[in-house]
Amino acid sequence: MAPSTPLLTVRGSEGLYMLNGPPHFTESTVFPRESGKNCKVYTFSKDGTLFAWGNGEKINVINVTNKGLLHSFNLPKAVCLEFSPKNTVLATWQPYTTSKDGTAGIPNLQLYDVKTGTCLKSFIQKKMQNWCPSWSEDETVCARNVNNEVHFFENNNFNTIANKLHLQKINDFVLSPGPQPYKVAVYVPGSKGAPSFVRLYQYPNFDGPHAALANKSFFKADKVTMLWNKKATAVLVIASTDVDKTGASYYGEQTLHYIAANGESAVVQLPKNGPIYDVVWNSSSTEFCAVYGFMPAKATIFNLKCDPVFDFGTGPRNAAYYSPHGHILVLAGFGNLRGQMEVWDVKNYKLISKPVASDSTYFAWCPDGEHILTA
């Protein structure tokens, strides 16, 4: 059972502490305040029942509902934490170091059994980027990117690689959300004049020339962001270059591609030139919102044919957030913009309100779909 009142963890100059969410906003007794500057890392489990944090000496895990300390792991250097979707595994990562004589370093990615506290497996994971293994929602499949391959494990047995997906040089991958059958989107960067491409596969069918469900290749991509919709029927790919060769933009160039699991693909035609700041799927999986173009930026909702459904016009914005239930969309200008927000009812395309949260760099919806948080 998740706690009935939403809980909120705050890290600041006074250390780490927990607050009761709406309607009380009082300090929570669930978590003893950790004063001091060494609390660099903390995370809730997906269902909100477990909380893990590091204080520069140990990683501690508590049960939020009965306030009990479950485990303490001696990991003073850990900087990343993540629970698996069903709270079976706690993954921790610390920076990789090699010894002075040049021999290989010790494994720095640990996977702990949350019930027993034993270490299930340790891996060497040099990069912090994409450090965490990806689990399917029921945890039957877990995947890691290793040496340009994707390694798949089943039922949290990390001693046996159940399957491998091998292409020229897989740089990144994303597992689909939702129930089985699982799909995986992989990105292979272009080299020597060949284009970059994203391919979709259904697990575990990776072999043979016709194994891929869909394939989309494109030039102008130094990195990509791949976004599955909730129903795992399609992926949006934001392809970015680090430098805009035309000199038009400080941000490099971005293009938006749509790839469906049935093999269809398209370039999403954005009616205004300039950077793509944000793209989000609605929870219905039938439409998505893009925020793009030189300031003042445009925001548009597109359907699965990549046709524009509704245009919000232009404004000082660079981010979009659908509510957990998908019926409200917040368009906002954060970071280097002044924190103006527009709250839209997306069923009727009506502007509900225009709150302001100056100097904000963080935004989150409360799971109740009624409250928002900015910092």
C-alpha positions in Angstrom: 0.0 0.0 0.0 1.4 3.4 -1.0 1.1 6.2 1.6 -2.3 7.9 1.3 -0.8 11.4 1.5 1.7 12.1 -1.2 5.2 12.5 0.2 7.8 14.9 -1.1 11.5 14.8 -0.5 13.4 18.0 -0.5 17.2 18.4 -0.7 18.7 21.8 0.0 21.3 23.6 2.0 19.8 22.2 5.2 20.2 18.6 4.1 17.5 16.1 3.2 14.0 16.0 4.6 10.5 14.8 3.8 7.3 16.7 3.6 3.7 15.6 3.6 2.1 16.7 0.3 -1.3 18.3 -0.1 -3.3 19.2 1.9 -0.9 19.5 4.9 2.6 20.5 3.7 4.1 19.7 7.2 7.4 17.9 7.8 6.9 14.1 7.7 7.9 11.9 10.6 8.4 9.0 8.2 12.0 10.1 7.5 14.5 11.4 10.1 15.9 14.6 8.7 19.5 14.2 7.4 21.3 17.4 8.0 24.6 18.0 6.3 25.7 18.5 2.7 26.6 14.9 1.9 23.1 13.7 0.8 23.7 13.7 -2.9 21.4 11.0 -4.1 17.9 9.7 -3.2 14.9 8.0 -4.9 11.4 6.6 -4.2 10.3 3.3 -5.6 7.8 3.5 -8.4 4.8 2.7 -6.0 6.1 5.2 -3.4 6.4 2.6 -0.6 10.2 2.5 -0.4 12.7 5.3 -0.2 16.5 5.0 -0.6 19.1 7.7 0.0 22.9 8.1 0.4 24.5 10.3 3.1 28.1 10.0 1.9 28.7 6.9 4.1 25.9 4.5 3.5 22.9 3.9 1.2 19.9 3.4 3.4 16.5 1.9 2.4 13.3 2.5 4.5 9.7 1.4 4.2 7.7 4.5 4.1 4.5 2.9 5.3 5.8 1.4 8.5 8.9 3.7 8.9 11.2 0.7 9.2 14.8 0.7 8.1 15.2 -2.2 5.7 18.8 -2.1 4.7 22.1 -0.2 5.0 24.7 -0.7 2.3 28.3 0.5 2.8 28.6 2.5 -0.4 30.1 6.0 0.4 30.8 6.9 -3.2 27.4 5.9 -4.8 25.9 8.8 -6.8 23.0 7.0 -8.6 20.1 4.9 -7.2 17.1 3.2 -8.9 14.5 0.7 -7.8 13.3 -1.9 -10.3 9.5 -1.4 -11.2 8.3 -4.0 -8.7 10.8 -3.2 -5.9 12.7 -6.4 -6.3 16.1 -4.9 -7.1 17.9 -1.7 -6.0 20.5 -0.7 -8.5 23.4 1.6 -7.4 26.2 3.2 -9.4 29.5 4.8 -8.3 32.1 6.4 -10.6 34.4 3.9 -12.2 38.1 4.0 -11.2 41.1 2.0 -12.4 44.1 1.3 -10.2 47.4 3.1 -10.5 49.2 0.1 -12.2 46.6 0.2 -15.0 44.8 -3.0 -14.1 41.0 -3.1 -14.5 38.9 -1.4 -11.8 36.4 -3.2 -9.6 32.7 -3.5 -10.7 30.9 -0.2 -9.8 27.3 -1.1 -10.7 25.6 -3.2 -8.0 22.2 -4.9 -8.1 20.9 -5.7 -4.6 17.9 -7.9 -3.7 15.6 -5.6 -1.8 14.1 -8.4 0.3 17.3 -10.0 1.5 19.9 -7.2 1.0 22.3 -9.6 -0.8 24.2 -8.4 -3.9 22.7 -10.3 -6.8 25.4 -9.1 -9.3 28.1 -6.5 -9.9 29.0 -5.1 -13.3 31.6 -2.7 -14.7 29.7 0.3 -16.0 32.1 3.0 -17.0 29.7 5.7 -18.2 27.2 7.4 -16.0 25.0 8.1 -19.0 22.4 5.3 -19.2 24.0 3.6 -16.2 20.9 1.9 -15.0 19.6 -1.4 -16.5 16.1 -1.2 -18.0 13.3 -3.4 -16.7 10.0 -4.3 -18.3 7.1 -3.4 -16.0 6.6 -7.0 -14.8 10.4 -7.5 -14.4 10.5 -10.5 -16.6 13.0 -8.8 -18.9 15.9 -6.6 -18.0 18.4 -5.1 -20.5 21.8 -3.4 -20.5 23.9 -1.8 -23.3 27.3 -3.5 -23.2 30.0 -2.9 -25.8 27.6 -1.9 -28.6 25.2 -4.8 -27.9 22.1 -5.0 -25.8 22.2 -7.9 -23.3 18.9 -9.2 -21.9 18.3 -11.0 -18.6 15.1 -12.8 -17.6 13.4 -12.9 -14.2 16.2 -11.0 -12.5 18.7 -13.8 -13.1 21.8 -11.8 -13.9 24.2 -14.7 -14.1 22.8 -15.8 -17.5 22.4 -13.6 -20.6 19.1 -14.8 -22.0 19.4 -12.9 -25.3 21.7 -10.5 -27.2 20.8 -7.9 -29.7 23.8 -7.2 -31.9 24.1 -4.6 -34.6 27.0 -2.6 -35.9 27.3 -0.2 -32.9 24.2 0.2 -30.7 24.6 3.5 -28.9 21.3 3.6 -27.1 18.1 1.6 -26.6 14.7 2.0 -24.9 12.4 -0.8 -23.8 8.7 -0.4 -24.4 6.4 0.3 -21.4 3.2 -1.7 -20.7 2.5 -5.5 -20.9 4.1 -8.2 -23.0 5.1 -8.7 -25.8 7.9 -6.2 -25.2 9.5 -4.1 -27.9 12.8 -2.4 -28.0 13.9 0.6 -29.9 17.7 0.8 -30.7 19.8 3.7 -32.1 22.9 3.2 -34.2 24.8 6.4 -35.1 25.9 6.9 -38.6 29.5 6.7 -39.7 31.6 7.2 -42.8 28.8 8.8 -44.8 26.2 6.1 -43.8 23.0 7.5 -42.0 22.1 7.0 -38.4 19.1 4.7 -37.8 16.5 3.7 -35.2 15.1 0.2 -35.4 12.2 -1.4 -33.5 12.2 -5.1 -32.6 9.9 -7.4 -30.6 11.6 -9.3 -27.9 13.2 -11.9 -28.4 13.0 -11.9 -32.3 16.2 -10.2 -33.2 17.7 -12.5 -35.9 17.2 -12.6 -39.6 16.8 -9.8 -42.2 13.1 -9.4 -41.5 13.3 -9.4 -37.7 12.9 -5.6 -37.3 9.3 -4.3 -37.0 10.3 -0.9 -38.3 13.4 1.0 -39.5 14.0 4.7 -39.9 17.3 6.2 -41.1 18.3 9.8 -41.1 21.3 12.1 -41.5 22.1 14.9 -39.0 22.1 13.1 -35.7 24.9 13.2 -33.1 22.4 12.0 -30.5 18.8 11.0 -30.2 16.1 10.9 -27.6 13.6 8.0 -28.1 10.1 8.2 -26.6 7.7 5.3 -26.6 4.0 5.9 -26.1 2.3 4.1 -23.2 0.7 1.5 -25.5 4.0 0.8 -27.2 2.6 1.3 -30.7 5.0 4.1 -31.7 8.2 5.9 -30.9 9.1 9.5 -31.3 12.7 10.2 -32.1 14.3 13.7 -31.5 17.5 13.6 -33.5 20.0 16.4 -32.6 23.3 17.6 -34.0 25.7 19.4 -31.6 26.4 22.1 -34.1 24.0 23.8 -36.5 26.1 24.1 -39.7 23.9 26.9 -41.0 24.8 29.0 -37.9 21.1 29.7 -37.3 21.0 28.2 -33.8 23.2 27.9 -30.8 21.5 24.6 -29.9 22.5 22.7 -33.0 19.8 21.3 -35.2 16.9 19.0 -34.2 14.4 17.0 -36.3 11.5 14.9 -35.1 10.7 11.5 -36.5 7.8 9.2 -35.9 8.2 5.4 -36.1 5.3 3.0 -35.6 5.6 -0.7 -34.6 3.5 -1.6 -37.7 6.4 -0.3 -39.9 5.1 3.2 -40.8 7.4 6.1 -40.3 7.4 9.8 -41.0 9.2 13.1 -40.4 7.0 15.3 -38.3 6.8 18.6 -40.2 7.1 21.4 -37.7 5.6 24.7 -39.1 8.2 26.9 -37.4 12.0 26.7 -37.7 14.3 26.5 -34.7 15.1 24.1 -31.9 12.8 21.4 -30.5 12.6 22.1 -26.8 10.2 19.3 -25.7 8.0 16.5 -27.0 5.5 14.6 -24.9 3.0 11.8 -25.5 -0.5 12.0 -24.1 -1.3 9.0 -21.8 -3.9 7.9 -24.4 -1.0 7.2 -26.8 -3.0 8.7 -29.7 -1.4 12.2 -29.8 1.7 14.1 -28.8 2.6 17.7 -28.1 5.8 19.4 -29.5 7.3 22.7 -28.3 9.6 24.1 -31.0 10.8 27.1 -33.0 12.8 30.2 -32.2 11.3 32.3 -29.4 8.5 32.9 -29.0 8.1 29.2 -29.4 5.2 27.3 -31.0 3.3 24.4 -29.3 1.3 22.0 -31.4 -0.6 18.8 -30.8 -0.2 16.1 -33.5 -2.1 12.9 -34.1 -0.7 9.5 -35.1 -0.7 10.5 -38.8 1.6 13.4 -37.7 -1.0 15.9 -38.7 -1.5 19.0 -36.5 -4.7 18.7 -34.4 -4.4 21.9 -32.4 -2.0 24.8 -32.4 -1.5 26.8 -29.2 0.1 29.7 -31.0 3.4 31.2 -29.8 4.7 32.1 -26.4 7.6 32.2 -24.0 7.8 28.4 -23.4 10.2 25.5 -23.7 8.5 22.6 -21.9 5.2 20.7 -21.9 3.7 18.4 -19.2 0.6 16.2 -19.4 -1.2 15.5 -16.2 -1.2 11.9 -14.9 -4.7 11.4 -16.3 -3.9 13.1 -19.5 -6.7 15.7 -19.6 -4.6 18.7 -18.7 -1.5 20.0 -20.4 0.8 22.6 -18.9 3.0 24.6 -21.3 5.8 26.4 -19.5 8.9 28.6 -19.9 11.5 27.4 -17.4 15.3 27.7 -17.0 16.3 30.8 -18.9 12.7 31.9 -19.3 10.6 33.6 -16.7 8.5 30.8 -15.4 5.2 31.6 -17.1 2.8 28.7 -17.4 -0.4 28.0 -19.4 -2.7 25.3 -18.1 -4.9 23.9 -20.9 -7.9 21.6 -20.9 -7.0 19.4 -23.8 -10.4 17.8 -24.2 -11.9 21.2 -25.2 -8.7 23.1 -25.9 -9.6 25.8 -23.4 -7.0 27.8 -21.5 -7.8 27.3 -17.7 -5.3 29.5 -16.0 -1.9 31.2 -16.3 0.1 30.7 -13.1 3.7 32.1 -12.8 6.6 30.3 -11.0 9.6 32.6 -11.4 13.1 31.3 -11.9 11.9 27.6 -11.9 14.1 24.8 -13.2 12.0 21.9 -11.9 8.4 20.9 -12.4 6.4 17.8 -11.4 2.7 16.7 -11.3 1.4 15.3 -8.1 0.0 11.8 -8.7 -3.5 13.1 -7.8 -3.5 15.2 -11.1 -4.7 18.2 -9.1 -1.5 19.8 -7.8 1.7 20.8 -9.4 5.1 21.4 -7.9 7.8 23.8 -9.1 11.3 24.6 -7.7 
